[in-house]
Amino acid sequence: MKLLSLVLTLIGTALLSQALSAKLEGTFIGTIGTSPVVSVFGTRDALFEHSYYYRKFGQDIELEQTEQNGKIVLTEYGAFPERLKRATLTGRLESGKFSGTYTLMAGGKALPVNLKRVSSVDLTSRFNNPQLEDWKKNNPYTFLKFDRPLESGLFVRNSSGTGKMRAVKGKLGNWAYSWLTEPKSKISLPRLEGTQFNRVNLTLEAHQLEVAAQVLECNVSEPTNSFEYTPKLILTNTKLVSVHAAVYLYCGGAHPTSYSDFLTLEVESGKRLELEDLYRFVPIPLGVNLQTLEPFEKWETYASAREKVLEKLIYAQRPDLKKNSECYGNETGLEAWKSLSWWLSPQGLVLESNFPHVAAACTEAVTLPYSVLERYKVSKLLP
């Protein structure tokens, strides 16, 4: 009996030790000290494999997970390139809850850490938007960053990089609109007034949070980083809405990046449209996914064929571009219209060339009148 008791005790101790030293995996929510945080462990859907995010300050912080003396040790690192050790979070995981302490490398008072695994209740959101359900399910860490309501107004940056909110409302043709801004990222997008635009507004909200997530991952609190987003409502009618934003960002690396963020939406469904939903310049090969560009070899063949048609149309409208040998008279220029940005204006289809970082100054936006494109039209949504 004594031997059996000893064996059971040893087994129990081993099982307890294993439970206490289990790895943190998944998404957790809780506090460090009194500050609310959301954290994620063992994921490819966040900036780092292990990280946490102060909901108040808005920055992803990298963690490295190890085990020491039966306890979980999370080492906090500073930003690249130095990546200095700044603090440790030490504790145990029991019944889906992590409890421990947060200690700065520089010393000071240890703070209590209390995290619990995220449940469906925690994912109840102020955003009642079915388009966010997949995001909520597949990437709760990012979804939980947005715990504040959107603010009324348009965030306008000044030359120093800071900015302020402006209570801007407007009309485009017969349609009234206002602006909403995500408070942490300062990303603004319009909302159209009228129940016929309900689905469009849901798509705009979902896209706004996606862009806001990119801003937060850029860690714009770092003094050298920036993310500028300048949106404009371009076209509104009973069938289509088109929005364009000029984007400039620097999130580290050799060069800043500038590009266009664009959405053309069907009013009835709120669906974001591809260019090919409206126009067909060449046949689309069987099996090509125009959203994922897969399989890429087929898409590239298609894009090259489309590019040749578009170049003729573009240079007929803007012959001066073809004479610009510095930008368009070389191999880079020949590729500029393959992967392009597009949106609709009252005047026609706007196409913007896509150059690499080092030649971004060459980028041009060209408007092709609707009358010129009549033979390529495949949708009754168009004027």
C-alpha positions as CSV (number, residue, x, y, z in Angstrom):
1,M,0.0,0.0,0.0
2,K,2.8,2.4,0.9
3,L,4.5,1.7,-2.5
4,L,1.2,2.2,-4.4
5,S,0.6,5.5,-2.5
6,L,4.1,6.7,-3.3
7,V,3.6,5.8,-7.0
8,L,0.3,7.7,-7.1
9,T,1.9,10.7,-5.4
10,L,4.7,10.8,-7.9
11,I,2.3,10.5,-10.8
12,G,0.1,13.2,-9.4
13,T,3.1,15.5,-8.8
14,A,4.3,14.9,-12.4
15,L,0.8,15.6,-13.8
16,L,0.5,18.8,-11.7
17,S,3.9,19.9,-12.8
18,Q,3.1,19.3,-16.4
19,A,-0.2,21.3,-16.1
20,L,1.5,24.2,-14.4
21,S,4.3,24.4,-16.9
22,A,2.0,24.1,-20.0
23,K,2.8,26.4,-22.8
24,L,0.6,29.5,-23.5
25,E,-1.2,29.1,-26.8
26,G,-4.0,31.1,-28.3
27,T,-5.5,34.5,-27.4
28,F,-5.7,35.9,-23.9
29,I,-7.2,39.0,-22.4
30,G,-6.6,40.6,-19.0
31,T,-4.4,43.2,-17.2
32,I,-0.8,44.0,-16.4
33,G,-1.1,46.1,-13.3
34,T,-4.3,48.0,-14.0
35,S,-3.7,48.3,-17.7
36,P,-6.0,46.3,-20.0
37,V,-4.1,44.1,-22.5
38,V,-4.8,41.5,-25.2
39,S,-2.1,38.9,-25.9
40,V,-1.5,36.1,-28.4
41,F,0.8,33.1,-28.3
42,G,1.9,30.8,-31.1
43,T,0.3,32.5,-34.1
44,R,1.2,33.6,-37.6
45,D,-1.7,36.0,-37.8
46,A,0.0,38.7,-35.7
47,L,3.1,40.8,-36.1
48,F,5.0,38.5,-33.8
49,E,4.5,34.8,-32.9
50,H,4.1,35.8,-29.2
51,S,3.0,39.3,-28.3
52,Y,0.8,41.5,-26.2
53,Y,-0.9,44.8,-26.9
54,Y,-1.7,47.6,-24.4
55,R,-5.2,48.6,-25.4
56,K,-4.6,52.1,-24.0
57,F,-1.3,52.8,-25.8
58,G,-1.8,50.9,-29.1
59,Q,1.4,49.1,-29.8
60,D,2.3,45.4,-30.3
61,I,5.1,44.3,-28.0
62,E,7.2,41.2,-28.8
63,L,7.4,38.3,-26.3
64,E,9.6,35.2,-26.2
65,Q,8.2,32.3,-24.3
66,T,10.4,29.9,-22.3
67,E,10.1,27.7,-19.1
68,Q,12.1,28.0,-15.9
69,N,11.7,26.0,-12.7
70,G,8.2,24.9,-13.7
71,K,7.0,28.4,-14.5
72,I,6.3,30.1,-17.8
73,V,8.7,33.0,-18.5
74,L,7.7,35.6,-21.1
75,T,10.6,38.0,-22.0
76,E,9.6,41.4,-23.4
77,Y,11.6,42.9,-26.2
78,G,11.9,46.5,-27.5
79,A,11.6,47.5,-31.1
80,F,14.0,46.6,-33.9
81,P,16.9,47.0,-34.7
82,E,18.2,47.0,-31.1
83,R,15.6,44.5,-29.8
84,L,16.7,45.0,-26.2
85,K,15.2,42.9,-23.3
86,R,12.9,45.2,-21.3
87,A,10.9,43.1,-18.9
88,T,9.8,39.6,-17.9
89,L,6.4,38.2,-17.2
90,T,6.7,35.1,-15.0
91,G,3.8,32.9,-13.8
92,R,1.8,29.7,-14.2
93,L,-1.1,28.6,-16.4
94,E,-3.9,26.9,-14.6
95,S,-7.4,26.2,-15.9
96,G,-7.0,28.6,-18.8
97,K,-5.8,31.4,-16.7
98,F,-2.2,32.8,-16.4
99,S,-1.3,34.5,-13.2
100,G,2.1,36.0,-12.4
101,T,4.2,39.2,-12.2
102,Y,5.6,41.7,-14.6
103,T,9.2,42.9,-13.7
104,L,11.2,45.6,-15.6
105,M,14.9,44.8,-16.3
106,A,15.7,48.2,-14.9
107,G,14.1,47.3,-11.6
108,G,11.1,48.8,-9.8
109,K,7.9,47.4,-8.3
110,A,6.6,44.2,-9.8
111,L,3.1,44.4,-11.2
112,P,0.5,41.6,-11.1
113,V,-0.4,39.9,-14.3
114,N,-3.8,38.3,-14.8
115,L,-4.7,36.8,-18.2
116,K,-7.6,34.5,-19.2
117,R,-8.3,32.7,-22.4
118,V,-10.6,34.6,-24.7
119,S,-14.2,33.4,-24.8
120,S,-17.1,34.2,-27.1
121,V,-18.4,36.6,-24.4
122,D,-15.1,38.6,-24.7
123,L,-15.6,38.8,-28.5
124,T,-19.0,40.5,-28.2
125,S,-18.3,43.7,-30.1
126,R,-19.7,47.1,-30.4
127,F,-19.4,46.5,-34.2
128,N,-22.6,44.7,-35.3
129,N,-21.2,43.8,-38.7
130,P,-21.5,40.3,-40.2
131,Q,-18.5,41.1,-42.5
132,L,-16.3,41.0,-39.3
133,E,-17.4,37.5,-38.2
134,D,-14.5,35.7,-40.0
135,W,-12.0,38.2,-38.7
136,K,-13.4,37.7,-35.1
137,K,-13.2,33.9,-35.5
138,N,-9.8,33.6,-37.2
139,N,-7.8,36.5,-35.7
140,P,-9.4,37.5,-32.4
141,Y,-6.1,39.1,-31.2
142,T,-6.4,41.9,-33.8
143,F,-10.1,42.1,-33.5
144,L,-9.9,42.8,-29.8
145,K,-7.6,45.8,-30.3
146,F,-10.6,47.8,-31.4
147,D,-12.4,48.4,-28.1
148,R,-13.5,52.0,-28.7
149,P,-16.4,53.4,-30.8
150,L,-15.6,55.2,-34.0
151,E,-15.6,59.0,-33.7
152,S,-17.5,61.4,-35.8
153,G,-15.4,63.6,-38.1
154,L,-12.6,63.5,-40.5
155,F,-9.0,63.3,-39.2
156,V,-6.9,65.8,-41.2
157,R,-3.1,65.8,-40.9
158,N,-1.0,68.9,-41.1
159,S,2.6,69.4,-42.5
160,S,4.2,68.4,-39.1
161,G,2.6,65.0,-39.2
162,T,0.1,65.7,-36.4
163,G,-3.5,66.6,-37.1
164,K,-7.0,67.2,-35.7
165,M,-10.6,66.1,-36.1
166,R,-12.9,68.1,-38.3
167,A,-16.7,67.8,-38.1
168,V,-17.1,67.5,-41.9
169,K,-20.3,66.6,-43.7
170,G,-20.9,66.9,-47.4
171,K,-22.9,66.2,-50.5
172,L,-21.7,64.5,-53.6
173,G,-24.4,65.1,-56.3
174,N,-27.7,64.3,-54.5
175,W,-26.2,62.2,-51.8
176,A,-25.2,63.3,-48.3
177,Y,-22.4,61.8,-46.4
178,S,-20.4,62.2,-43.2
179,W,-17.1,60.9,-41.8
180,L,-16.1,58.4,-39.1
181,T,-12.6,57.9,-37.7
182,E,-11.1,55.0,-35.9
183,P,-9.6,56.7,-32.8
184,K,-6.3,54.7,-32.4
185,S,-5.1,54.7,-36.0
186,K,-6.8,57.9,-37.1
187,I,-8.1,56.2,-40.2
188,S,-11.2,58.0,-41.6
189,L,-13.7,56.8,-44.2
190,P,-17.1,58.2,-45.2
191,R,-20.6,56.9,-44.5
192,L,-23.5,57.6,-46.8
193,E,-26.8,58.7,-45.5
194,G,-29.9,56.7,-46.4
195,T,-31.0,53.1,-45.8
196,Q,-30.2,52.1,-49.4
197,F,-26.5,52.5,-48.4
198,N,-26.6,50.3,-45.3
199,R,-24.6,47.4,-46.9
200,V,-22.1,49.8,-48.4
201,N,-21.5,51.4,-45.0
202,L,-20.9,47.9,-43.5
203,T,-18.3,47.2,-46.1
204,L,-16.7,50.6,-45.5
205,E,-16.6,49.9,-41.7
206,A,-15.0,46.5,-42.2
207,H,-12.4,47.9,-44.6
208,Q,-11.7,50.8,-42.2
209,L,-10.8,48.4,-39.4
210,E,-8.6,46.3,-41.8
211,V,-6.6,49.5,-42.7
212,A,-6.5,50.5,-39.0
213,A,-5.0,47.1,-38.1
214,Q,-2.2,47.8,-40.6
215,V,-1.5,51.1,-39.0
216,L,-1.3,49.5,-35.5
217,E,1.1,46.9,-36.8
218,C,3.2,49.6,-38.3
219,N,3.8,50.8,-34.7
220,V,3.4,54.5,-35.6
221,S,4.3,55.4,-32.1
222,E,7.9,54.8,-33.1
223,P,9.3,58.3,-34.0
224,T,10.7,57.2,-37.4
225,N,7.5,55.4,-38.5
226,S,4.4,57.0,-40.2
227,F,1.2,56.0,-41.9
228,E,-0.7,58.7,-43.7
229,Y,-4.1,58.0,-45.2
230,T,-5.9,60.7,-47.2
231,P,-9.4,59.5,-48.3
232,K,-11.9,61.0,-50.7
233,L,-15.4,60.0,-51.8
234,I,-15.2,60.1,-55.6
235,L,-18.5,58.8,-57.0
236,T,-21.9,58.1,-55.6
237,N,-25.1,57.2,-57.5
238,T,-28.0,54.7,-57.1
239,K,-25.8,51.8,-58.2
240,L,-22.2,52.4,-57.4
241,V,-20.0,54.1,-54.7
242,S,-16.3,54.7,-55.3
243,V,-13.7,55.7,-52.7
244,H,-10.0,56.5,-53.1
245,A,-7.3,57.1,-50.5
246,A,-3.7,58.1,-51.1
247,V,-1.5,56.2,-48.7
248,Y,2.0,57.0,-47.6
249,L,3.7,54.8,-45.0
250,Y,7.1,54.0,-43.5
251,C,7.3,51.1,-41.2
252,G,11.1,50.5,-41.3
253,G,13.2,49.3,-44.2
254,A,15.1,51.1,-47.0
255,H,12.3,53.1,-48.5
256,P,8.9,54.5,-47.6
257,T,5.9,53.2,-49.6
258,S,3.1,55.1,-51.3
259,Y,0.1,53.6,-53.1
260,S,-3.6,54.0,-53.6
261,D,-6.3,52.3,-51.5
262,F,-9.5,52.1,-53.5
263,L,-12.9,50.6,-53.2
264,T,-15.7,50.5,-55.8
265,L,-18.9,49.0,-54.2
266,E,-22.2,47.9,-55.5
267,V,-24.9,49.8,-53.6
268,E,-27.5,46.9,-53.6
269,S,-25.2,44.2,-52.2
270,G,-22.4,46.3,-50.6
271,K,-19.9,44.0,-52.5
272,R,-16.5,45.3,-53.4
273,L,-16.1,45.0,-57.1
274,E,-13.2,43.9,-59.2
275,L,-12.4,45.8,-62.4
276,E,-13.5,42.7,-64.4
277,D,-16.9,42.9,-62.8
278,L,-17.4,46.1,-64.8
279,Y,-15.1,45.7,-67.9
280,R,-13.5,42.9,-69.8
281,F,-10.5,44.0,-71.8
282,V,-9.4,40.4,-72.6
283,P,-10.8,37.0,-71.8
284,I,-10.1,35.7,-68.2
285,P,-8.4,32.3,-68.2
286,L,-10.3,29.5,-66.6
287,G,-9.4,29.0,-62.9
288,V,-7.9,32.4,-62.3
289,N,-8.8,34.0,-59.0
290,L,-8.7,37.7,-59.5
291,Q,-8.7,38.4,-55.8
292,T,-5.8,36.1,-54.7
293,L,-4.1,36.3,-58.1
294,E,-3.8,32.5,-58.1
295,P,-2.5,30.5,-59.9
296,F,0.0,33.4,-60.3
297,E,1.4,32.1,-63.6
298,K,-2.0,32.2,-65.3
299,W,-2.8,35.6,-63.7
300,E,0.4,37.1,-64.9
301,T,-0.3,35.9,-68.5
302,Y,-3.8,37.4,-68.2
303,A,-2.5,40.7,-66.7
304,S,0.1,41.1,-69.5
305,A,-2.6,40.7,-72.2
306,R,-4.9,43.1,-70.4
307,E,-2.0,45.6,-70.0
308,K,-1.4,45.8,-73.8
309,V,-5.0,46.8,-74.3
310,L,-5.0,49.3,-71.5
311,E,-1.7,50.9,-72.7
312,K,-3.2,51.6,-76.1
313,L,-6.2,53.2,-74.5
314,I,-4.1,55.2,-72.0
315,Y,-1.6,56.5,-74.4
316,A,-4.4,57.5,-76.8
317,Q,-5.7,59.8,-74.0
318,R,-2.3,60.8,-72.7
319,P,0.3,60.6,-75.5
320,D,2.7,62.7,-73.3
321,L,3.2,59.7,-71.0
322,K,4.7,57.7,-73.8
323,K,7.2,60.5,-74.5
324,N,8.3,60.4,-70.9
325,S,11.2,58.1,-71.5
326,E,12.6,58.5,-68.0
327,C,9.5,56.8,-66.5
328,Y,7.6,54.9,-69.3
329,G,10.2,54.4,-72.0
330,N,11.9,51.4,-70.3
331,E,11.2,47.9,-68.9
332,T,9.8,49.3,-65.7
333,G,7.4,51.5,-67.6
334,L,6.2,48.6,-69.7
335,E,5.2,46.8,-66.4
336,A,3.6,49.9,-64.8
337,W,0.0,49.1,-66.0
338,K,0.0,45.4,-65.2
339,S,-0.7,45.6,-61.5
340,L,-2.7,48.8,-61.3
341,S,-5.1,50.8,-59.0
342,W,-8.5,51.8,-60.3
343,W,-11.6,53.6,-59.3
344,L,-14.6,55.4,-60.9
345,S,-15.2,59.1,-61.2
346,P,-18.1,61.0,-62.7
347,Q,-15.9,61.4,-65.8
348,G,-14.8,57.8,-66.3
349,L,-12.6,55.0,-65.2
350,V,-9.5,56.2,-63.4
351,L,-6.3,54.0,-63.8
352,E,-3.2,54.6,-61.8
353,S,0.1,53.1,-62.8
354,N,2.1,51.0,-60.2
355,F,5.8,51.7,-59.9
356,P,8.3,50.2,-57.4
357,H,9.4,52.4,-54.5
358,V,12.4,53.8,-56.2
359,A,10.3,55.2,-59.1
360,A,7.1,56.1,-57.2
361,A,7.4,59.7,-58.5
362,C,6.5,58.3,-62.0
363,T,3.1,57.1,-60.9
364,E,0.3,58.7,-62.9
365,A,-3.5,58.6,-62.7
366,V,-5.3,58.6,-66.1
367,T,-9.0,58.9,-66.7
368,L,-10.5,56.9,-69.5
369,P,-14.0,58.4,-70.5
370,Y,-16.9,56.1,-70.2
371,S,-17.6,56.6,-73.9
372,V,-14.2,55.3,-74.9
373,L,-14.8,52.1,-72.9
374,E,-18.3,51.3,-74.1
375,R,-17.1,48.2,-76.1
376,Y,-15.5,46.7,-73.0
377,K,-18.5,47.2,-70.7
378,V,-20.0,44.0,-69.2
379,S,-22.1,45.5,-66.4
380,K,-25.4,47.4,-66.2
381,L,-24.2,49.2,-63.1
382,L,-22.1,51.6,-65.2
383,P,-23.3,54.9,-66.4
